[in-house]
Amino acid sequence: MIDNRLEYQRMYEVEQKLWWYKILHTKVLKQIEKRFPPPLRDIKILDAACGTGGLLSFLTERGYKNLTGFDYSRHALDFSMERGLDVESGDLRHVEYFRPDEKFDVICCNDALYFLSDQEIISALNVFKERLLENGLLIINIHAFEAFSGTHDLAVGSSRRFEFSDFQRYAKAAHLDIQYNTYWPFALSLPILAVRQWQKFRIRKEKIRIANTDSDVSYPGNVINTLLLAITRLEGTLLTKAPFGSSLFMVLTK
């Protein structure tokens, strides 16, 4: 996906209204406010692999001022800069080179670590740990369970998905504690699973051409988007932790 400007454009166009992003950004905000209750808004936050800047924009709109991010993709940075964000080039494989003298209260890394090998993930986590202030949080979201792989994975260049046990091993190796974890969205997992399995069936039957595959990041219309948002918000209210879902959300500390 790094060289696919069209995919970043799709993300940029829907990131502030699509139900999935709204839920993810709210999850991040909830964990930040839990550790740093309002009116604290001057904490230092880094979005590692910030993409087109949706999370940083979301936090800016809620009064946070001390925000920065990096991404490896020039296309992602272009879109982030269009939002007026403080971003620059950076590589998850070498986080230590990004503003090496700075430490952060919160580091977020959403849906990006799948580009890295196991050892590279552990190395990145080690650097994140060193770059956190004493009371800091590391917030990670990553796509989960191979059963949910589909055209989206092909489009963004993902070769694998993760389970919580993977990050238990990574965290242990990096001497980090996982304070909270949940899969999500649980309530929509069966419909998502059905769609992804159908996509894989069509790929096997050569009904979908892998070389021209697009992701399924698209706006479904106001009615469906509102419905999916309401379902997932209700899930978050009723379940503090879910056992299954297409994404894995975690909060880690030193």
Secondary structure, 3 states (H helix, E strand, C coil): CCCCHHHHHHHHHHCCCCHHHHHHHHHHHHHHHHHCCCCCCCCCEEEECCCCCHHHHHHHHCCCCCEEEEECCHHHHHHHHHCCCCEEECCHHHHHHCCCCCCEEEEEEECCHHHCCHHHHHHHHHHHHHHEEEEEEEEEEEEECHHHCCHHHHHHCCCCCECHHHHHHHHHHHCCEEEEEEEECCCCHHHHHHHHHHHHHHHHCCCCCHHHCCCCCCCCCHHHHHHHHHHHHHHHHHCCCCCCCCEEEEEEEC
